[in-house]
Amino acid sequence: MKRFSLIIVGLLAAIGLHAQVMTGLEVLVEEGYKPLLGKRVGLVTNPSGVDHHYRSTIDILFQAKEVNLVALFGPEHGVRGDVYAGDHVDHGKDARTGLPVYSLYGDTREPTPEMLKGIDVMVYDIQDVGTRCYTFISTLGLVMRACAKAGIEVVVLDRPNPLGGNKVEGCVVEEGYYSFVSQYKIPFLYGLTVGELAILINQEELNRGQRGNLKPVRCNLTVVPMRGWTRDMLYQDTGLPWILPSPNIPSMQSALCYGASGIAGEYGVVNTGVGYTIPFETFAAEWIEANDLLDKLNSYSIPGVAFRAIHYKPIAGSKKDVLLHGVQFTFTNYEACPVSLVQFYVLQAINELYPDQNPYPLKSPGMLDKVCGTDYVRSTFGKRMKVADIVEYWNKDVEAFKRLSQVYYLYR
C-alpha cells in the first residue's frame, strides 16, 4: 500500500498536480483517535495546527466525543497566534472552548508539574519550519522532558518539513552554545519532519534541556505519521494549506527563505524583508546600490538561487517608511543551493562593495553565536568576510548527521 501511495504521488508530480498529503492530525482522526482513547489529553499547538479545511486541532479534539481534551499549552505566539514575536505569553482561558491555557513562553518554557496535573497524554501539533533556531522544536523538547519526568505519554502529530527531507546544512551545536534557539546537537537545517526529529531526540538522548547541561531523559513517545509525504517534497508539493506558524512566516516562501537569511539579521547590516510584505526574502539597506549588489552576487554564480534588484519601504519596524535598496532572492533549485550560506555570500558582497559598513566588531555577538551554535562562524568570518573561510567548518557535521538521522526516517 505504501509503495502504491508513492507511485500516485510521483504521477501527480509528473503532471504538475499537488499531492494530497494527509497530516498526522488527519490520520489520527481517520483512525478514530486511538492513542487518546480513555485518556485526559493536553495539547501543545498554535494556529498552524489545522486540517485541509482549516479546522483547528483544538476545535477538532474538543468537539470529538471520543477525546477528553482538558488543557492547552501555548508556545511562542500563543495557542491562537495572538501574541507577537518575542512577546510574553500569559496563562489564561481559551475563549472558544473555555479550556485552561498554560504558557510555555513566559515565566517558564518547560511545563511545571502543576501544569501537568490531570493529564495522561500530551499531544503536539505545530507546523515546523525546518530550521534549528525556530523555537517550536525547542518547546517540543522541553515538553518531552517534562512529560518523561511525570510519566505522561507524548503523541506527536507529524507534519511536513517545508524544506523537504533531504536538505541538511550547518554544524551541530557545540558545548557552551546550547539555548532556546539551539537546543539540540543537530545541524542548522536538519532535513527531518518534526515527528522524525522527536524520535531522534528521544532515542539518541539529545534532549539535554535549554542550556544543554541536564541529564537527558526519554519519554513514552508515539508519532502519528503522515500519508503520502516523500522526502523530495517541498511544502508547495503537498497540497496542504499553509497557515503561518508565526507572524513573520506568512507564506511557504518565507519558510523556504528563512534558512537563507535569518542569520543575517543578527549582523544588523541589512533588512531581510521583516517589516515588509515579503519577510526573509530580501537583503536591503538605504545606502546600497541595488544593481551593484545584484551584479556582485551574480558574479559568484551561486547554484540554485536567483536575485533581482528591489526597492521598498518597510511598513513596520526600525526601518519603517525608509526607502531601502537591495536584492530579492528566490530558489531555482533548492536541493542544489547552499541555502544557509546565501546570507554569508550577501554579507561578503556587501563588504566588498561597502567596506565602511563592516559590522565587526558586533554589538551583540551572543545571539549570533547561539543561532549558529558556535562562535567559529562569527570569529572566522569576521577576519576577511569570505565564505570560503567558513564553508568547510559550517558543513563538517553534515554527512555524519545524515547517517545518524536516516535510522529514524519514517518516509523515503
Secondary structure, DSSP 4 states (H G I P E B T S, - for coil): -HHHHHHHHHHHHHTTPPP-PBPHHHHHHHTTTGGGTTSEEEEEE-TT-B-TT--BHHHHHHH-TT-EEEEEEE-TT-TTS-S-TTPPPPPEE-TTT--EEEESSSS-SS--HHHHTT-SEEEEE----SBTTSTHHHHHHHHHHHHHHHT-EEEEE----TT-SS-EESPPPPTT--BTTB-SS--SEE---HHHHHHHHHHTT----TTS-S------EEEE--BS--TT--GGGS-PPP--SSTT--SHHHHHHHHHHTTGGGGTSSB-STTSSSTTSEEEETT--HHHHHHHHHHHT-TTEEEEEEEE--SSSTTTT--EEEEEEEES-TTTS-GGGHHHHHHHHHHHH-GGG--PSPS-HHHHHHHHTSSHHHHHHHHH--GGGTHHHHTTTHHHHHHHHHTT-S--
